[in-house]
């Protein structure tokens, strides 16, 4: 089975249960840049501890198929494309890195939930991602701050 076929299968199950039109478009993506990170962050979503995520706006411009869409659906997978859950975006804000607040950091559900933890982890992640993509990252770089709700968990 091809990677996105598994996501399509989960999407169809969700649609049949929720009454959502299966023709509604959705995205397929995973968190982070490692198998461990992708799995851990998806599990935080499933546990409802993680209700937000941040991405580098300049990187999103290079990956339009993964750029958050307001009210849009996403099948979240692990790094091997196994679908874990479906989320729906409820808010998108673009803020400079230096303007992201403690509440958003807490809503990301990671580490000890502190702003300091969030800032350190995301500074390192965005710096590495920007370097890999030939982009610049600094305190004024725009961050896409996305809030979502988990609407379905893969129990297949």
C-alpha positions as CSV (number, residue, x, y, z in Angstrom):
1,X,0.0,0.0,0.0
2,X,1.4,3.4,-0.9
3,X,2.0,5.9,1.9
4,X,-0.9,8.2,1.1
5,X,-3.3,5.3,0.5
6,X,-3.2,4.6,4.3
7,X,-4.0,8.2,5.0
8,X,-6.9,8.0,2.5
9,X,-8.2,4.9,4.1
10,X,-8.2,6.7,7.5
11,X,-9.8,9.8,6.0
12,X,-12.6,7.7,4.5
13,X,-13.3,6.0,7.8
14,X,-13.4,9.4,9.5
15,X,-15.8,10.8,6.8
16,X,-18.2,7.8,7.1
17,X,-18.4,8.2,10.9
18,X,-18.5,12.1,11.0
19,X,-20.6,12.7,7.9
20,X,-17.9,14.8,6.3
21,X,-17.9,14.7,2.5
22,X,-15.0,12.5,1.4
23,X,-14.3,14.9,-1.4
24,X,-13.2,17.6,1.1
25,X,-9.5,18.1,0.6
26,X,-7.0,17.3,3.4
27,X,-3.3,17.3,3.9
28,X,-1.0,14.6,5.0
29,X,2.1,15.3,7.1
30,X,4.2,14.4,10.2
31,X,5.7,16.5,12.9
32,X,9.3,17.3,13.1
33,X,12.3,15.9,11.4
34,X,13.0,12.5,13.1
35,X,11.0,9.3,13.7
36,X,11.2,9.9,17.5
37,X,9.9,13.5,17.2
38,X,7.2,12.6,14.8
39,X,5.8,9.8,17.0
40,X,6.1,11.7,20.3
41,X,4.4,14.9,19.0
42,X,1.6,12.9,17.4
43,X,1.1,11.0,20.6
44,X,0.7,14.3,22.4
45,X,-2.0,15.3,20.0
46,X,-3.8,11.9,20.6
47,X,-3.6,12.5,24.3
48,X,-5.1,16.0,23.7
49,X,-2.1,17.6,25.5
50,X,-0.9,19.2,22.2
51,X,-3.4,21.5,20.6
52,X,-1.0,23.8,18.7
53,X,2.1,23.7,16.5
54,X,4.5,26.2,15.1
55,X,6.3,26.2,11.7
56,X,8.7,28.5,10.0
57,X,6.6,30.6,7.5
58,X,9.5,30.8,5.0
59,X,9.7,27.0,5.1
60,X,6.0,26.6,4.6
61,X,6.3,28.7,1.4
62,X,8.5,25.9,0.1
63,X,6.1,23.2,1.1
64,X,2.6,24.5,0.1
65,X,1.0,21.0,0.5
66,X,1.8,21.1,4.2
67,X,1.1,24.8,4.9
68,X,-1.8,25.1,7.4
69,X,-5.2,26.0,6.0
70,X,-7.8,27.6,8.2
71,X,-10.5,25.0,9.0
72,X,-8.5,22.5,7.0
73,X,-8.1,18.9,7.9
74,X,-4.8,17.0,8.1
75,X,-4.0,13.4,8.5
76,X,-1.0,13.3,10.9
77,X,1.3,10.4,10.3
78,X,4.5,9.1,11.8
79,X,7.7,9.5,9.8
80,X,7.0,6.2,8.0
81,X,3.6,7.5,6.8
82,X,1.5,5.4,9.2
83,X,-1.6,7.6,10.0
84,X,-2.1,8.4,13.6
85,X,-4.9,10.9,13.8
86,X,-6.8,13.6,12.0
87,X,-6.7,17.3,13.1
88,X,-8.7,20.3,12.0
89,X,-7.0,23.7,12.1
90,X,-8.9,26.2,14.2
91,X,-6.6,29.2,14.2
92,X,-3.6,30.5,12.2
93,X,-1.5,33.5,13.2
94,X,1.8,34.7,11.8
95,X,4.0,36.2,14.5
96,X,7.7,37.1,14.7
97,X,9.5,34.4,16.8
98,X,10.2,37.0,19.5
99,X,6.4,37.7,19.9
100,X,5.2,34.2,20.6
101,X,3.8,34.0,24.1
102,X,3.8,31.5,27.0
103,X,0.2,30.4,26.4
104,X,1.0,29.3,22.9
105,X,4.1,27.5,24.2
106,X,2.0,25.7,26.8
107,X,-0.6,24.8,24.1
108,X,2.1,23.1,22.1
109,X,2.2,20.5,24.9
110,X,5.9,19.8,24.8
111,X,8.6,19.2,27.4
112,X,7.8,20.9,30.7
113,X,5.3,23.2,29.0
114,X,7.3,26.2,29.9
115,X,8.0,29.1,27.5
116,X,11.7,28.7,28.1
117,X,11.6,25.0,27.0
118,X,9.5,26.0,23.9
119,X,11.8,28.8,23.0
120,X,15.0,26.8,23.3
121,X,13.7,23.7,21.4
122,X,12.1,25.8,18.6
123,X,15.1,28.1,18.3
124,X,17.3,25.1,17.6
125,X,14.8,23.4,15.3
126,X,14.1,26.5,13.2
127,X,17.8,27.4,13.0
128,X,18.6,23.9,11.7
129,X,15.6,23.8,9.3
130,X,16.5,27.3,7.9
131,X,20.1,26.3,7.4
132,X,19.1,23.1,5.5
133,X,16.8,25.1,3.3
134,X,19.1,28.0,2.7
135,X,16.9,30.4,4.6
136,X,17.6,33.0,7.3
137,X,16.2,32.6,10.8
138,X,16.3,35.2,13.6
139,X,14.1,36.8,16.3
140,X,12.0,38.6,13.7
141,X,11.4,35.6,11.4
142,X,7.7,34.9,10.9
143,X,6.4,31.8,12.6
144,X,3.1,30.2,11.6
145,X,1.3,29.6,14.9
146,X,-1.4,27.0,14.3
147,X,-4.0,25.8,16.7
148,X,-6.0,22.6,16.0
149,X,-8.3,20.1,17.5
150,X,-7.9,16.4,17.2
151,X,-11.1,15.1,15.5
152,X,-10.2,11.4,15.0
153,X,-7.7,8.9,16.2
154,X,-6.6,5.9,14.2
155,X,-7.7,2.8,16.0
156,X,-7.6,0.5,13.0
